[in-house]
Amino acid sequence: MDHEEQQQRADLLSRMFAGITAKLEDAATIAARCQGRVPTEELRENANQLRDLLSESATVVEGASALIP
């Protein structure tokens, strides 16, 4: 792999980890919002959003891991 390809891979990995960070920050915000007394329906909706964000994050992590030499 030449230097340009290495740089492109490093840039892609950096963007992937930035995306993971953003999703996990969103998840933390949702989780914090659920720490008080929240109606059951709202909890259910928040739990579904958390599940989706964490699933998306896991997918990106797997892709990033595959790109790490």
All heavy atoms as TSV, in Angstrom:
chain	resi	resn	atom	element	x	y	z
A	1	MET	N	N	0.851	-1.169	0.000
A	1	MET	CA	C	0.000	0.000	0.000
A	1	MET	C	C	0.907	1.245	0.000
A	1	MET	O	O	1.805	1.362	0.824
A	1	MET	CB	C	-0.883	-0.024	1.253
A	1	MET	CG	C	-1.770	1.165	1.369
A	1	MET	SD	S	-2.816	1.204	2.849
A	1	MET	CE	C	-3.464	-0.427	2.971
A	2	ASP	N	N	0.626	2.146	-0.925
A	2	ASP	CA	C	1.469	3.340	-1.010
A	2	ASP	C	C	1.024	4.403	0.003
A	2	ASP	O	O	0.018	4.257	0.692
A	2	ASP	CB	C	1.499	3.896	-2.436
A	2	ASP	CG	C	0.163	4.474	-2.901
A	2	ASP	OD1	O	-0.742	4.675	-2.071
A	2	ASP	OD2	O	0.030	4.736	-4.105
A	3	HIS	N	N	1.822	5.452	0.077
A	3	HIS	CA	C	1.581	6.504	1.074
A	3	HIS	C	C	0.206	7.156	0.904
A	3	HIS	O	O	-0.490	7.436	1.898
A	3	HIS	CB	C	2.688	7.562	0.990
A	3	HIS	CG	C	2.497	8.677	1.943
A	3	HIS	ND1	N	2.682	8.525	3.305
A	3	HIS	CD2	C	2.121	9.973	1.760
A	3	HIS	CE1	C	2.414	9.669	3.910
A	3	HIS	NE2	N	2.089	10.570	2.999
A	4	GLU	N	N	-0.207	7.408	-0.330
A	4	GLU	CA	C	-1.506	8.044	-0.567
A	4	GLU	C	C	-2.647	7.159	-0.087
A	4	GLU	O	O	-3.602	7.638	0.543
A	4	GLU	CB	C	-1.678	8.366	-2.053
A	4	GLU	CG	C	-2.971	9.119	-2.339
A	4	GLU	CD	C	-3.120	9.494	-3.802
A	4	GLU	OE1	O	-2.114	9.589	-4.522
A	4	GLU	OE2	O	-4.275	9.680	-4.208
A	5	GLU	N	N	-2.570	5.866	-0.342
A	5	GLU	CA	C	-3.612	4.945	0.122
A	5	GLU	C	C	-3.644	4.883	1.644
A	5	GLU	O	O	-4.719	4.827	2.250
A	5	GLU	CB	C	-3.380	3.551	-0.461
A	5	GLU	CG	C	-3.675	3.457	-1.943
A	5	GLU	CD	C	-3.297	2.098	-2.508
A	5	GLU	OE1	O	-2.376	1.444	-1.961
A	5	GLU	OE2	O	-3.911	1.705	-3.505
A	6	GLN	N	N	-2.463	4.897	2.266
A	6	GLN	CA	C	-2.403	4.899	3.727
A	6	GLN	C	C	-3.060	6.158	4.293
A	6	GLN	O	O	-3.792	6.087	5.283
A	6	GLN	CB	C	-0.956	4.803	4.204
A	6	GLN	CG	C	-0.329	3.458	3.982
A	6	GLN	CD	C	1.138	3.431	4.384
A	6	GLN	OE1	O	1.784	4.467	4.483
A	6	GLN	NE2	N	1.653	2.233	4.614
A	7	GLN	N	N	-2.805	7.282	3.655
A	7	GLN	CA	C	-3.395	8.549	4.110
A	7	GLN	C	C	-4.909	8.538	3.941
A	7	GLN	O	O	-5.645	8.982	4.823
A	7	GLN	CB	C	-2.788	9.731	3.340
A	7	GLN	CG	C	-3.235	11.075	3.854
A	7	GLN	CD	C	-2.848	11.309	5.301
A	7	GLN	OE1	O	-1.724	11.008	5.710
A	7	GLN	NE2	N	-3.771	11.826	6.094
A	8	GLN	N	N	-5.381	8.007	2.824
A	8	GLN	CA	C	-6.829	7.924	2.597
A	8	GLN	C	C	-7.488	7.012	3.629
A	8	GLN	O	O	-8.566	7.318	4.146
A	8	GLN	CB	C	-7.111	7.419	1.181
A	8	GLN	CG	C	-6.797	8.433	0.114
A	8	GLN	CD	C	-6.940	7.865	-1.289
A	8	GLN	OE1	O	-6.997	6.653	-1.502
A	8	GLN	NE2	N	-6.997	8.756	-2.267
A	9	ARG	N	N	-6.835	5.898	3.927
A	9	ARG	CA	C	-7.377	4.975	4.934
A	9	ARG	C	C	-7.411	5.651	6.302
A	9	ARG	O	O	-8.397	5.544	7.032
A	9	ARG	CB	C	-6.542	3.702	4.996
A	9	ARG	CG	C	-7.078	2.703	6.024
A	9	ARG	CD	C	-6.266	1.465	6.061
A	9	ARG	NE	N	-6.438	0.777	4.789
A	9	ARG	CZ	C	-6.266	-0.513	4.622
A	9	ARG	NH1	N	-5.899	-1.267	5.630
A	9	ARG	NH2	N	-6.442	-1.064	3.440
A	10	ALA	N	N	-6.348	6.354	6.650
A	10	ALA	CA	C	-6.298	7.057	7.939
A	10	ALA	C	C	-7.393	8.114	8.018
A	10	ALA	O	O	-8.052	8.262	9.056
A	10	ALA	CB	C	-4.921	7.685	8.145
A	11	ASP	N	N	-7.612	8.846	6.928
A	11	ASP	CA	C	-8.670	9.862	6.903
A	11	ASP	C	C	-10.050	9.221	7.058
A	11	ASP	O	O	-10.904	9.731	7.793
A	11	ASP	CB	C	-8.614	10.671	5.609
A	11	ASP	CG	C	-7.397	11.578	5.524
A	11	ASP	OD1	O	-6.745	11.833	6.571
A	11	ASP	OD2	O	-7.081	12.028	4.401
A	12	LEU	N	N	-10.272	8.117	6.363
A	12	LEU	CA	C	-11.549	7.412	6.464
A	12	LEU	C	C	-11.780	6.914	7.882
A	12	LEU	O	O	-12.869	7.088	8.450
A	12	LEU	CB	C	-11.600	6.251	5.470
A	12	LEU	CG	C	-12.841	5.363	5.541
A	12	LEU	CD1	C	-14.112	6.168	5.302
A	12	LEU	CD2	C	-12.722	4.216	4.548
A	13	LEU	N	N	-10.754	6.313	8.478
A	13	LEU	CA	C	-10.891	5.827	9.855
A	13	LEU	C	C	-11.189	6.968	10.818
A	13	LEU	O	O	-12.018	6.835	11.713
A	13	LEU	CB	C	-9.627	5.073	10.276
A	13	LEU	CG	C	-9.492	3.675	9.691
A	13	LEU	CD1	C	-8.069	3.150	9.883
A	13	LEU	CD2	C	-10.507	2.732	10.302
A	14	SER	N	N	-10.526	8.099	10.607
A	14	SER	CA	C	-10.773	9.260	11.451
A	14	SER	C	C	-12.228	9.702	11.357
A	14	SER	O	O	-12.882	9.981	12.375
A	14	SER	CB	C	-9.838	10.399	11.043
A	14	SER	OG	O	-10.076	11.525	11.832
A	15	ARG	N	N	-12.759	9.757	10.148
A	15	ARG	CA	C	-14.164	10.160	9.959
A	15	ARG	C	C	-15.114	9.123	10.569
A	15	ARG	O	O	-16.151	9.479	11.149
A	15	ARG	CB	C	-14.466	10.363	8.481
A	15	ARG	CG	C	-13.840	11.631	7.914
A	15	ARG	CD	C	-14.373	11.983	6.540
A	15	ARG	NE	N	-14.295	10.903	5.575
A	15	ARG	CZ	C	-13.241	10.638	4.793
A	15	ARG	NH1	N	-12.161	11.382	4.883
A	15	ARG	NH2	N	-13.281	9.647	3.929
A	16	MET	N	N	-14.759	7.850	10.442
A	16	MET	CA	C	-15.610	6.806	11.015
A	16	MET	C	C	-15.671	6.941	12.535
A	16	MET	O	O	-16.751	6.866	13.132
A	16	MET	CB	C	-15.103	5.419	10.604
A	16	MET	CG	C	-15.292	5.136	9.124
A	16	MET	SD	S	-14.526	3.594	8.616
A	16	MET	CE	C	-15.847	2.440	9.034
A	17	PHE	N	N	-14.517	7.173	13.163
A	17	PHE	CA	C	-14.509	7.311	14.614
A	17	PHE	C	C	-15.199	8.590	15.064
A	17	PHE	O	O	-15.839	8.622	16.119
A	17	PHE	CB	C	-13.090	7.191	15.166
A	17	PHE	CG	C	-12.642	5.748	15.278
A	17	PHE	CD1	C	-11.777	5.206	14.351
A	17	PHE	CD2	C	-13.117	4.948	16.302
A	17	PHE	CE1	C	-11.389	3.883	14.439
A	17	PHE	CE2	C	-12.737	3.618	16.395
A	17	PHE	CZ	C	-11.867	3.075	15.464
A	18	ALA	N	N	-15.128	9.635	14.266
A	18	ALA	CA	C	-15.871	10.863	14.586
A	18	ALA	C	C	-17.369	10.580	14.529
A	18	ALA	O	O	-18.137	11.061	15.380
A	18	ALA	CB	C	-15.495	11.982	13.623
A	19	GLY	N	N	-17.797	9.810	13.545
A	19	GLY	CA	C	-19.213	9.443	13.439
A	19	GLY	C	C	-19.670	8.595	14.609
A	19	GLY	O	O	-20.773	8.781	15.142
A	20	ILE	N	N	-18.812	7.666	15.027
A	20	ILE	CA	C	-19.127	6.836	16.192
A	20	ILE	C	C	-19.274	7.721	17.432
A	20	ILE	O	O	-20.211	7.568	18.215
A	20	ILE	CB	C	-18.033	5.772	16.414
A	20	ILE	CG1	C	-18.046	4.753	15.268
A	20	ILE	CG2	C	-18.215	5.066	17.757
A	20	ILE	CD1	C	-16.794	3.897	15.187
A	21	THR	N	N	-18.351	8.660	17.593
A	21	THR	CA	C	-18.401	9.568	18.737
A	21	THR	C	C	-19.711	10.342	18.752
A	21	THR	O	O	-20.370	10.460	19.798
A	21	THR	CB	C	-17.211	10.544	18.705
A	21	THR	OG1	O	-15.996	9.794	18.753
A	21	THR	CG2	C	-17.258	11.523	19.863
A	22	ALA	N	N	-20.124	10.849	17.601
A	22	ALA	CA	C	-21.371	11.623	17.519
A	22	ALA	C	C	-22.571	10.759	17.902
A	22	ALA	O	O	-23.448	11.202	18.662
A	22	ALA	CB	C	-21.545	12.193	16.114
A	23	LYS	N	N	-22.606	9.529	17.403
A	23	LYS	CA	C	-23.731	8.642	17.725
A	23	LYS	C	C	-23.760	8.309	19.215
A	23	LYS	O	O	-24.822	8.278	19.836
A	23	LYS	CB	C	-23.662	7.363	16.894
A	23	LYS	CG	C	-24.043	7.580	15.448
A	23	LYS	CD	C	-24.137	6.268	14.711
A	23	LYS	CE	C	-24.498	6.494	13.255
A	23	LYS	NZ	N	-25.778	7.135	13.051
A	24	LEU	N	N	-22.585	8.073	19.789
A	24	LEU	CA	C	-22.540	7.741	21.210
A	24	LEU	C	C	-22.876	8.949	22.085
A	24	LEU	O	O	-23.476	8.788	23.154
A	24	LEU	CB	C	-21.180	7.150	21.578
A	24	LEU	CG	C	-20.896	5.786	20.930
A	24	LEU	CD1	C	-19.495	5.310	21.306
A	24	LEU	CD2	C	-21.943	4.748	21.309
A	25	GLU	N	N	-22.517	10.136	21.636
A	25	GLU	CA	C	-22.931	11.347	22.366
A	25	GLU	C	C	-24.451	11.496	22.325
A	25	GLU	O	O	-25.071	11.844	23.336
A	25	GLU	CB	C	-22.252	12.580	21.778
A	25	GLU	CG	C	-20.776	12.667	22.117
A	25	GLU	CD	C	-20.050	13.782	21.384
A	25	GLU	OE1	O	-20.587	14.320	20.387
A	25	GLU	OE2	O	-18.936	14.113	21.804
A	26	ASP	N	N	-25.048	11.225	21.175
A	26	ASP	CA	C	-26.507	11.261	21.068
A	26	ASP	C	C	-27.131	10.222	22.002
A	26	ASP	O	O	-28.129	10.500	22.684
A	26	ASP	CB	C	-26.963	10.999	19.630
A	26	ASP	CG	C	-26.631	12.132	18.680
A	26	ASP	OD1	O	-26.274	13.240	19.149
A	26	ASP	OD2	O	-26.708	11.901	17.450
A	27	ALA	N	N	-26.540	9.035	22.037
A	27	ALA	CA	C	-27.051	7.979	22.908
A	27	ALA	C	C	-26.941	8.384	24.373
A	27	ALA	O	O	-27.865	8.139	25.164
A	27	ALA	CB	C	-26.292	6.669	22.653
A	28	ALA	N	N	-25.838	9.011	24.741
A	28	ALA	CA	C	-25.665	9.456	26.131
A	28	ALA	C	C	-26.718	10.495	26.505
A	28	ALA	O	O	-27.243	10.477	27.622
A	28	ALA	CB	C	-24.261	10.016	26.331
A	29	THR	N	N	-27.046	11.376	25.580
A	29	THR	CA	C	-28.068	12.391	25.833
A	29	THR	C	C	-29.418	11.727	26.081
A	29	THR	O	O	-30.143	12.084	27.015
A	29	THR	CB	C	-28.164	13.362	24.643
A	29	THR	OG1	O	-26.905	14.032	24.503
A	29	THR	CG2	C	-29.262	14.389	24.840
A	30	ILE	N	N	-29.753	10.756	25.262
A	30	ILE	CA	C	-31.019	10.035	25.427
A	30	ILE	C	C	-31.032	9.289	26.755
A	30	ILE	O	O	-32.018	9.339	27.503
A	30	ILE	CB	C	-31.261	9.075	24.247
A	30	ILE	CG1	C	-31.500	9.871	22.971
A	30	ILE	CG2	C	-32.438	8.147	24.536
A	30	ILE	CD1	C	-31.468	9.036	21.702
A	31	ALA	N	N	-29.948	8.608	27.076
A	31	ALA	CA	C	-29.881	7.844	28.328
A	31	ALA	C	C	-30.012	8.766	29.536
A	31	ALA	O	O	-30.706	8.440	30.505
A	31	ALA	CB	C	-28.583	7.045	28.386
A	32	ALA	N	N	-29.362	9.923	29.482
A	32	ALA	CA	C	-29.454	10.873	30.593
A	32	ALA	C	C	-30.881	11.369	30.763
A	32	ALA	O	O	-31.360	11.537	31.886
A	32	ALA	CB	C	-28.500	12.048	30.356
A	33	ARG	N	N	-31.555	11.588	29.637
A	33	ARG	CA	C	-32.935	12.070	29.672
A	33	ARG	C	C	-33.851	11.046	30.346
A	33	ARG	O	O	-34.874	11.401	30.929
A	33	ARG	CB	C	-33.388	12.334	28.233
A	33	ARG	CG	C	-34.551	13.227	28.082
A	33	ARG	CD	C	-34.810	13.637	26.652
A	33	ARG	NE	N	-34.725	12.553	25.697
A	33	ARG	CZ	C	-34.169	12.663	24.486
A	33	ARG	NH1	N	-33.648	13.794	24.092
A	33	ARG	NH2	N	-34.138	11.641	23.662
A	34	CYS	N	N	-33.494	9.777	30.300
A	34	CYS	CA	C	-34.337	8.708	30.850
A	34	CYS	C	C	-34.068	8.431	32.325
A	34	CYS	O	O	-34.711	7.567	32.910
A	34	CYS	CB	C	-34.118	7.419	30.060
A	34	CYS	SG	S	-34.694	7.525	28.363
A	35	GLN	N	N	-33.152	9.147	32.933
A	35	GLN	CA	C	-32.790	8.865	34.321
A	35	GLN	C	C	-33.805	9.402	35.318
A	35	GLN	O	O	-33.833	8.965	36.461
A	35	GLN	CB	C	-31.391	9.407	34.620
A	35	GLN	CG	C	-30.322	8.635	33.878
A	35	GLN	CD	C	-28.936	9.201	34.093
A	35	GLN	OE1	O	-28.718	10.029	34.972
A	35	GLN	NE2	N	-27.994	8.760	33.289
A	36	GLY	N	N	-34.622	10.339	34.899
A	36	GLY	CA	C	-35.667	10.847	35.784
A	36	GLY	C	C	-36.948	10.050	35.600
A	36	GLY	O	O	-36.982	9.031	34.924
A	37	ARG	N	N	-37.990	10.550	36.184
A	37	ARG	CA	C	-39.296	9.895	35.992
A	37	ARG	C	C	-39.814	10.255	34.612
A	37	ARG	O	O	-40.071	11.414	34.316
A	37	ARG	CB	C	-40.273	10.347	37.062
A	37	ARG	CG	C	-39.927	9.845	38.425
A	37	ARG	CD	C	-41.128	10.045	39.349
A	37	ARG	NE	N	-40.906	9.414	40.611
A	37	ARG	CZ	C	-41.262	8.152	40.882
A	37	ARG	NH1	N	-41.860	7.424	39.976
A	37	ARG	NH2	N	-41.030	7.636	42.071
A	38	VAL	N	N	-39.941	9.230	33.786
A	38	VAL	CA	C	-40.357	9.420	32.391
A	38	VAL	C	C	-41.524	8.470	32.125
A	38	VAL	O	O	-41.479	7.307	32.531
A	38	VAL	CB	C	-39.175	9.115	31.433
A	38	VAL	CG1	C	-39.576	9.292	29.996
A	38	VAL	CG2	C	-37.976	9.984	31.765
A	39	PRO	N	N	-42.557	8.948	31.452
A	39	PRO	CA	C	-43.684	8.068	31.119
A	39	PRO	C	C	-43.207	6.839	30.328
A	39	PRO	O	O	-42.262	6.909	29.542
A	39	PRO	CB	C	-44.586	8.944	30.254
A	39	PRO	CG	C	-44.214	10.356	30.585
A	39	PRO	CD	C	-42.752	10.313	30.952
A	40	THR	N	N	-43.890	5.732	30.552
A	40	THR	CA	C	-43.502	4.463	29.940
A	40	THR	C	C	-43.374	4.563	28.428
A	40	THR	O	O	-42.412	4.052	27.844
A	40	THR	CB	C	-44.531	3.363	30.299
A	40	THR	OG1	O	-44.582	3.261	31.720
A	40	THR	CG2	C	-44.150	2.033	29.701
A	41	GLU	N	N	-44.308	5.198	27.771
A	41	GLU	CA	C	-44.257	5.296	26.307
A	41	GLU	C	C	-43.018	6.055	25.847
A	41	GLU	O	O	-42.378	5.686	24.866
A	41	GLU	CB	C	-45.526	5.953	25.751
A	41	GLU	CG	C	-45.639	5.892	24.244
A	41	GLU	CD	C	-45.551	4.472	23.693
A	41	GLU	OE1	O	-46.105	3.542	24.297
A	41	GLU	OE2	O	-44.909	4.300	22.630
A	42	GLU	N	N	-42.671	7.103	26.574
A	42	GLU	CA	C	-41.460	7.867	26.232
A	42	GLU	C	C	-40.213	7.016	26.475
A	42	GLU	O	O	-39.260	7.062	25.693
A	42	GLU	CB	C	-41.407	9.151	27.047
A	42	GLU	CG	C	-40.326	10.102	26.593
A	42	GLU	CD	C	-40.359	11.427	27.342
A	42	GLU	OE1	O	-41.451	11.866	27.739
A	42	GLU	OE2	O	-39.283	12.003	27.514
A	43	LEU	N	N	-40.219	6.245	27.557
A	43	LEU	CA	C	-39.092	5.341	27.819
A	43	LEU	C	C	-38.929	4.341	26.688
A	43	LEU	O	O	-37.815	4.056	26.238
A	43	LEU	CB	C	-39.281	4.596	29.144
A	43	LEU	CG	C	-38.978	5.366	30.414
A	43	LEU	CD1	C	-39.362	4.540	31.630
A	43	LEU	CD2	C	-37.504	5.746	30.466
A	44	ARG	N	N	-40.052	3.802	26.244
A	44	ARG	CA	C	-40.015	2.822	25.154
A	44	ARG	C	C	-39.425	3.449	23.896
A	44	ARG	O	O	-38.567	2.873	23.227
A	44	ARG	CB	C	-41.417	2.282	24.881
A	44	ARG	CG	C	-41.460	1.173	23.852
A	44	ARG	CD	C	-42.850	0.571	23.698
A	44	ARG	NE	N	-43.226	-0.148	24.922
A	44	ARG	CZ	C	-44.178	0.247	25.770
A	44	ARG	NH1	N	-44.877	1.343	25.537
A	44	ARG	NH2	N	-44.452	-0.448	26.846
A	45	GLU	N	N	-39.866	4.649	23.563
A	45	GLU	CA	C	-39.364	5.343	22.380
A	45	GLU	C	C	-37.867	5.618	22.515
A	45	GLU	O	O	-37.094	5.401	21.581
A	45	GLU	CB	C	-40.122	6.659	22.185
A	45	GLU	CG	C	-39.687	7.445	20.970
A	45	GLU	CD	C	-40.460	8.741	20.834
A	45	GLU	OE1	O	-41.672	8.762	21.131
A	45	GLU	OE2	O	-39.832	9.737	20.431
A	46	ASN	N	N	-37.455	6.089	23.687
A	46	ASN	CA	C	-36.038	6.360	23.918
A	46	ASN	C	C	-35.211	5.082	23.852
A	46	ASN	O	O	-34.101	5.083	23.307
A	46	ASN	CB	C	-35.833	7.055	25.264
A	46	ASN	CG	C	-36.287	8.498	25.225
A	46	ASN	OD1	O	-36.129	9.184	24.235
A	46	ASN	ND2	N	-36.852	8.967	26.320
A	47	ALA	N	N	-35.727	3.996	24.418
A	47	ALA	CA	C	-35.010	2.723	24.369
A	47	ALA	C	C	-34.834	2.259	22.916
A	47	ALA	O	O	-33.766	1.759	22.542
A	47	ALA	CB	C	-35.746	1.657	25.179
A	48	ASN	N	N	-35.859	2.441	22.101
A	48	ASN	CA	C	-35.759	2.078	20.683
A	48	ASN	C	C	-34.714	2.930	19.974
A	48	ASN	O	O	-33.935	2.430	19.151
A	48	ASN	CB	C	-37.111	2.208	19.994
A	48	ASN	CG	C	-38.092	1.146	20.414
A	48	ASN	OD1	O	-37.706	0.075	20.880
A	48	ASN	ND2	N	-39.371	1.443	20.287
A	49	GLN	N	N	-34.688	4.223	20.289
A	49	GLN	CA	C	-33.684	5.111	19.685
A	49	GLN	C	C	-32.277	4.695	20.111
A	49	GLN	O	O	-31.352	4.669	19.289
A	49	GLN	CB	C	-33.946	6.566	20.077
A	49	GLN	CG	C	-35.162	7.169	19.434
A	49	GLN	CD	C	-35.440	8.573	19.955
A	49	GLN	OE1	O	-34.863	9.022	20.941
A	49	GLN	NE2	N	-36.337	9.268	19.279
A	50	LEU	N	N	-32.114	4.360	21.386
A	50	LEU	CA	C	-30.811	3.903	21.872
A	50	LEU	C	C	-30.381	2.620	21.169
A	50	LEU	O	O	-29.224	2.493	20.751
A	50	LEU	CB	C	-30.854	3.659	23.383
A	50	LEU	CG	C	-30.751	4.884	24.261
A	50	LEU	CD1	C	-31.030	4.514	25.720
A	50	LEU	CD2	C	-29.394	5.528	24.126
A	51	ARG	N	N	-31.296	1.685	21.051
A	51	ARG	CA	C	-30.982	0.428	20.370
A	51	ARG	C	C	-30.495	0.693	18.960
A	51	ARG	O	O	-29.476	0.143	18.517
A	51	ARG	CB	C	-32.215	-0.482	20.343
A	51	ARG	CG	C	-31.937	-1.842	19.698
A	51	ARG	CD	C	-33.206	-2.597	19.335
A	51	ARG	NE	N	-33.985	-1.780	18.406
A	51	ARG	CZ	C	-35.278	-1.490	18.570
A	51	ARG	NH1	N	-35.942	-1.954	19.596
A	51	ARG	NH2	N	-35.908	-0.756	17.679
A	52	ASP	N	N	-31.199	1.568	18.241
A	52	ASP	CA	C	-30.822	1.863	16.858
A	52	ASP	C	C	-29.458	2.550	16.778
A	52	ASP	O	O	-28.620	2.192	15.946
A	52	ASP	CB	C	-31.885	2.732	16.192
A	52	ASP	CG	C	-33.212	2.007	15.999
A	52	ASP	OD1	O	-33.247	0.754	16.116
A	52	ASP	OD2	O	-34.216	2.699	15.742
A	53	LEU	N	N	-29.228	3.541	17.647
A	53	LEU	CA	C	-27.941	4.245	17.642
A	53	LEU	C	C	-26.788	3.300	17.964
A	53	LEU	O	O	-25.730	3.355	17.326
A	53	LEU	CB	C	-27.956	5.400	18.654
A	53	LEU	CG	C	-28.696	6.658	18.233
A	53	LEU	CD1	C	-28.885	7.584	19.426
A	53	LEU	CD2	C	-27.938	7.373	17.127
A	54	LEU	N	N	-26.991	2.433	18.948
A	54	LEU	CA	C	-25.926	1.513	19.333
A	54	LEU	C	C	-25.685	0.460	18.257
A	54	LEU	O	O	-24.539	0.076	18.002
A	54	LEU	CB	C	-26.236	0.875	20.681
A	54	LEU	CG	C	-26.267	1.874	21.846
A	54	LEU	CD1	C	-26.713	1.200	23.134
A	54	LEU	CD2	C	-24.922	2.556	22.022
A	55	SER	N	N	-26.730	0.028	17.606
A	55	SER	CA	C	-26.574	-0.914	16.499
A	55	SER	C	C	-25.808	-0.281	15.343
A	55	SER	O	O	-24.894	-0.898	14.772
A	55	SER	CB	C	-27.955	-1.388	16.024
A	55	SER	OG	O	-27.824	-2.233	14.907
A	56	GLU	N	N	-26.158	0.966	15.008
A	56	GLU	CA	C	-25.447	1.678	13.949
A	56	GLU	C	C	-23.983	1.876	14.328
A	56	GLU	O	O	-23.091	1.695	13.493
A	56	GLU	CB	C	-26.112	3.036	13.690
A	56	GLU	CG	C	-27.486	2.942	13.088
A	56	GLU	CD	C	-28.244	4.259	13.138
A	56	GLU	OE1	O	-27.643	5.303	13.479
A	56	GLU	OE2	O	-29.459	4.251	12.852
A	57	SER	N	N	-23.736	2.210	15.592
A	57	SER	CA	C	-22.361	2.404	16.064
A	57	SER	C	C	-21.571	1.107	15.957
A	57	SER	O	O	-20.421	1.114	15.513
A	57	SER	CB	C	-22.354	2.894	17.515
A	57	SER	OG	O	-22.965	4.153	17.610
A	58	ALA	N	N	-22.182	0.011	16.352
A	58	ALA	CA	C	-21.497	-1.282	16.282
A	58	ALA	C	C	-21.138	-1.635	14.845
A	58	ALA	O	O	-20.053	-2.164	14.585
A	58	ALA	CB	C	-22.383	-2.368	16.906
A	59	THR	N	N	-22.023	-1.336	13.923
A	59	THR	CA	C	-21.754	-1.608	12.507
A	59	THR	C	C	-20.555	-0.811	12.016
A	59	THR	O	O	-19.672	-1.345	11.329
A	59	THR	CB	C	-22.991	-1.297	11.649
A	59	THR	OG1	O	-24.088	-2.116	12.111
A	59	THR	CG2	C	-22.744	-1.551	10.186
A	60	VAL	N	N	-20.502	0.460	12.390
A	60	VAL	CA	C	-19.377	1.293	11.968
A	60	VAL	C	C	-18.081	0.830	12.630
A	60	VAL	O	O	-17.025	0.807	11.997
A	60	VAL	CB	C	-19.654	2.788	12.251
A	60	VAL	CG1	C	-18.465	3.651	11.883
A	60	VAL	CG2	C	-20.895	3.264	11.500
A	61	VAL	N	N	-18.151	0.428	13.891
A	61	VAL	CA	C	-16.961	-0.079	14.588
A	61	VAL	C	C	-16.430	-1.327	13.874
A	61	VAL	O	O	-15.224	-1.470	13.682
A	61	VAL	CB	C	-17.272	-0.384	16.075
A	61	VAL	CG1	C	-16.154	-1.179	16.722
A	61	VAL	CG2	C	-17.504	0.901	16.839
A	62	GLU	N	N	-17.321	-2.218	13.486
A	62	GLU	CA	C	-16.888	-3.426	12.772
A	62	GLU	C	C	-16.207	-3.066	11.466
A	62	GLU	O	O	-15.176	-3.636	11.103
A	62	GLU	CB	C	-18.084	-4.345	12.525
A	62	GLU	CG	C	-18.595	-5.025	13.769
A	62	GLU	CD	C	-19.810	-5.891	13.497
A	62	GLU	OE1	O	-19.984	-6.363	12.357
A	62	GLU	OE2	O	-20.589	-6.102	14.435
A	63	GLY	N	N	-16.779	-2.093	10.747
A	63	GLY	CA	C	-16.154	-1.650	9.500
A	63	GLY	C	C	-14.803	-1.010	9.732
A	63	GLY	O	O	-13.838	-1.293	9.008
A	64	ALA	N	N	-14.711	-0.182	10.758
A	64	ALA	CA	C	-13.430	0.447	11.087
A	64	ALA	C	C	-12.398	-0.599	11.464
A	64	ALA	O	O	-11.240	-0.534	11.010
A	64	ALA	CB	C	-13.614	1.462	12.215
A	65	SER	N	N	-12.802	-1.560	12.258
A	65	SER	CA	C	-11.874	-2.618	12.672
A	65	SER	C	C	-11.334	-3.384	11.477
A	65	SER	O	O	-10.162	-3.764	11.448
A	65	SER	CB	C	-12.560	-3.581	13.637
A	65	SER	OG	O	-12.878	-2.923	14.838
A	66	ALA	N	N	-12.182	-3.603	10.497
A	66	ALA	CA	C	-11.756	-4.326	9.299
A	66	ALA	C	C	-10.744	-3.516	8.473
A	66	ALA	O	O	-9.940	-4.094	7.737
A	66	ALA	CB	C	-12.965	-4.675	8.440
A	67	LEU	N	N	-10.788	-2.209	8.591
A	67	LEU	CA	C	-9.877	-1.350	7.829
A	67	LEU	C	C	-8.536	-1.117	8.510
A	67	LEU	O	O	-7.590	-0.646	7.885
A	67	LEU	CB	C	-10.529	0.016	7.565
A	67	LEU	CG	C	-11.686	0.011	6.590
A	67	LEU	CD1	C	-12.327	1.402	6.560
A	67	LEU	CD2	C	-11.212	-0.378	5.198
A	68	ILE	N	N	-8.449	-1.443	9.784
A	68	ILE	CA	C	-7.202	-1.227	10.517
A	68	ILE	C	C	-6.220	-2.326	10.114
A	68	ILE	O	O	-6.520	-3.506	10.247
A	68	ILE	CB	C	-7.438	-1.213	12.032
A	68	ILE	CG1	C	-8.374	-0.056	12.399
A	68	ILE	CG2	C	-6.120	-1.124	12.797
A	68	ILE	CD1	C	-8.848	-0.071	13.843
A	69	PRO	N	N	-5.045	-1.902	9.619
A	69	PRO	CA	C	-4.067	-2.908	9.154
A	69	PRO	C	C	-3.526	-3.774	10.279
A	69	PRO	O	O	-3.521	-3.467	11.401
A	69	PRO	CB	C	-2.953	-2.074	8.530
A	69	PRO	CG	C	-3.241	-0.649	8.778
A	69	PRO	CD	C	-4.582	-0.558	9.447
